[in-house]
Amino acid sequence: MTTSNAFVPQRYVHAAMLLCITNMAALLWMPSLLGALAQGFGLVTADLSKLASFELVGFVLGTVFTSSKSIGQLHRWVFIGCGLVIAANIVLALYAPTAPFIVMRPLAGLGGGLGFGYALKVCTASEHPTKSFGLLTGLMSIMMIVGFQAIAWLIGTKTGADGVVDADSVKTVARMVFGIYAAFSAFALAVYVTNRAPAPADDAASSPAQTKASGMPPPIVLIGLLAIVLSFMGQGSIWAFLQTLGTAHGFSVGGVANAMSAWAILGVIGSFSVAALPHHLPRWMAIGVAMLVLYAGLYALYAPQSLIWYVVGCGIGGFYWNFALPLMLGLLARVDHTGRGSVLGGTMSSLGGAIGPMLASMVIQGNNYQPVGWMSGVLCLAGLICVFVVERRGHTFAA
C-alpha cells in the first residue's frame, strides 16, 4: 500500500474541518443564541433547556450514524446534512417564531452531527490523526470565541442609550444569526463539492476493518471511549457552574466573562500544542503531566476567593481538556483504523459533558463548590488510567 493511497491528502482534511466548524456553528454559539432567543422571543429557561437538549440529541444521532460508514459511503450524507442545516436555518430566519424551534433546531443538529462525524472520519484517515484532531478542536474553539463576540456585538447595536434592549430588535438579530448559519453551511458545501475527500485504500466497505465496524467495538476501543466519557464528565461538571461559582465568590459580571474567555483562549492553545508533541511520546504520559497542571488549576479555581486565581483556574481548565481530547481521539485512531472509535469518541465527549453537571449538582453544598473540584480530579485520573491501559494493550489490535 503506497502512502498516497493510505492517507487522505491534507487539502481534503482541511476542507472537512471547514465543513465541520461551519455546520456546527449553532452548537458552538449556543449560549449566546439562547440568550438572544430569551430576550427577543421571551423563551423561559425550560424552553431554552428543551431546545438545547433536542439540538444536542439530533447532533449526537447524526454523529453516531456516521460511525459505521466509510468515507466513501458518507459522501451523499454530507450533502443531506448540509441541506438540513441550510433549510432549517432559512426557515427560522424567515418565519421564526411561527416555524417551531423545537422541530427546526433538532434537524439542524442532525445535519451538524453528520458533518462532525465526516470530519472525524477524515481526520482519522489523515497521515497524522492526532495533529488533525488538535487542529480541529482548536478551530472549534476559535469559532466559539468569534460567535460569542459577534452575537454580543449585534445585540449591543440594538441597546438603547439607557441600556435597555428592545425585544423586537433582538428578534431581528436572532433571525440574522439563523441566516448566518445557513450562509456558513452553503459556503462549506461549495468548498466540499470541490474538495471531497477520496476514500483511502483501506476504506473499502468489503475490507476486514470496515466489517469490524458493523458490530460492537472491540474492548480496547470501549476502554478508550470510557476514558473520554470520564474526562468530560469532569469537564462538564466544572464548565456548567463556572458562572455561578464566580457569582458565589462575589466577582463582577465582567470578571466572570473574562475568566470564561480565558477558558476558550487557552483551549485554542491547548489544541494547537498537540501538534508540537513528539510523535512517539506516550500519550498517557503527556496527559499525565498536563493533569498535574490541571490539579493546580482546580485549586486556583476553588480554594482562594480571588478573581486572578479564578481566571488562572479557568484558563488551565480550558487548556487541559482541549489538550487531552485530540490525544485521546488520536489514540483511538491508532487502535481502530475504521474511524469508528474516533467518531464515537467525539460523541462520548458530548455525552460526558452532559452527565457532568448532573453529578456536580449532587455534590455542591450551598455555595461550597470545592467538592466539584475533587470529583473532577478523580474522574480525570480514572480517564488517565483508561488511556494508559489502551496505550499499553492497543498495539495488538492496531496490528
Secondary structure, 3 states (H helix, E strand, C coil): CCHHHHCCCHHHHHHHHHHHHHHCHHHHCHHHHHHHHHHHHCCCHHHHHHHHHHHHHHHHHHHHHHCCCCHHHHHHHHHHHHHHHHHHHHHHHHHCCCCCHHHHHHHHHHHHHHHHHHHHHHHHCCCCHHHHHHHHHHHHHHHHHHHHHHHHHHHHCCECCCCCECHHHHHHHHHHHHHHHHHHHHHHHHHHHHCCCCCCHHHCCCCHHHHHCCCCCCHHHHHHHHHHHHHHHHHHHHHCCHHHHHHHCCCCHHHHHHHHHHHHHHHHHHHHHHHHCCCCCCHHHHHHHHHHHHHHHHHHHHCCCCHHHHHHHHHHHHHHHHHHHHHHHHHHHHHCCCCHHHHHHHHHHHHHHHHHHHHHHHHCECCECHHHHHHHHHHHHHHHHHHHHHHHHHHHHHC
